[in-house]
Amino acid sequence: MRKSSGFTLIELLVVIAIIAILAAILFPVFAKAREKARQTSCTSNQRQLAVGVQLWSQDNSEMLPSAVLGNATYVWTALGLSAGVQKCLDTTPSSTNSYGYNSQISGMALGMVDSTLGLQSDVCAFCDAVNPSVSLVSDIASRHNNSAVAAYLDGHVEVTKPSTYPRGILPSGSLLSLDTSTKGTWSGVYGSAGFAIDNSTTSYPSFATVTITGKSDNTWSASTTDVRALQTTNGGATRASTCWYTSSNMTFNIVSTGTHQLAMYCLDWDSQNRNQTIQVYDSTNTTVLSTQTITAFTGGKWLVWTITGTVNIKVTNNGACNCVVSGLFWD
């Protein structure tokens, strides 16, 4: 009788089991290798984007491109890079753009970055995102093993650790800076989009409306050369020292579209040792986004935030006199 040369059922089962074990071991390795390759592609794309911004800035008086001028994707049109460079391989084919431009640097002069946001090596220009413009941490997409690729203004690219965010992307209401050097000479520094000075000139931006509750109005000096007093017009030589004030608290309800920089000027003009706390609340007026207590501001202090949508800014008196605000300025 001729002996069969086929496999027994036991042998086939053993071979299948071995193949299954090898697959279980190798498939995650293949997946990680594929994801690493896609992460490398993102790194290359965003490095090109960062270089594109640097070149564009050099050709445009050291200004950074706008995220909103003309339309929501202006920055991508301005850079003139191919659609492939704008797209992460981990997004769906229908996505036209999968990287986000940091809206906080939109239209900003390069020289202002260090004083308002931080070193260019610490300010994200582009990152993996769900929108073409990134204004909040919720816009960031951590696609690569729960990490996000980010390109910085100095041109280098980093990959964040899982569950962390690229540096330089701040939530709405985050305090960007506390400026004590500008004093009342705001023209060319703040207010390029609009401003409101109590008992003086008001030129609100088209994207914002303001309602102030709990305040009174005061003019210390209608005309002065004191550099602590605010210029009454953009680029003008005339100055006035005025304020909204209250002995308890007042609230600035600011309704705006998009993301913008908002600066508030506080001045203890008559040296009353004022002490006040300034809190930024969300649109529901329940969640505190930022808290800052200021004292010793006879020389004037600017508080600068990044603001998205509607916020409420509450100013509370902590001292024996009252709390004061002299102006609001948008960029």
Secondary structure, DSSP 8 states (H G I E B T S, - for coil): -----S--HHHHHHHHHHHHHHHHHHHHHHHHHHHHHHHHHHHHHHHHHHHHHHHHHHTTTTB---SSSSSTTHHHHHHT--GGGG--TTS-TT-S--EEEEGGGTT-BHHHHHHHT--GGGSEEEEEBSSSEE-SGGGB--TBTTB-EEEETTS-EEE--TT---TT---TT-EEEEE-SSTT--TTTS-SSEEEETTS-EE--TTEEEEEES-EEEEEEEEE--TTSEESSTT-S-EEEEEEEESSEEEEEEEESSEEEEEEEE--TT----EEEEEEE-TTS-SEEEEEEEE--TT-EEEEEEEES-EEEEEEE-SSS-EEE-EEEE-
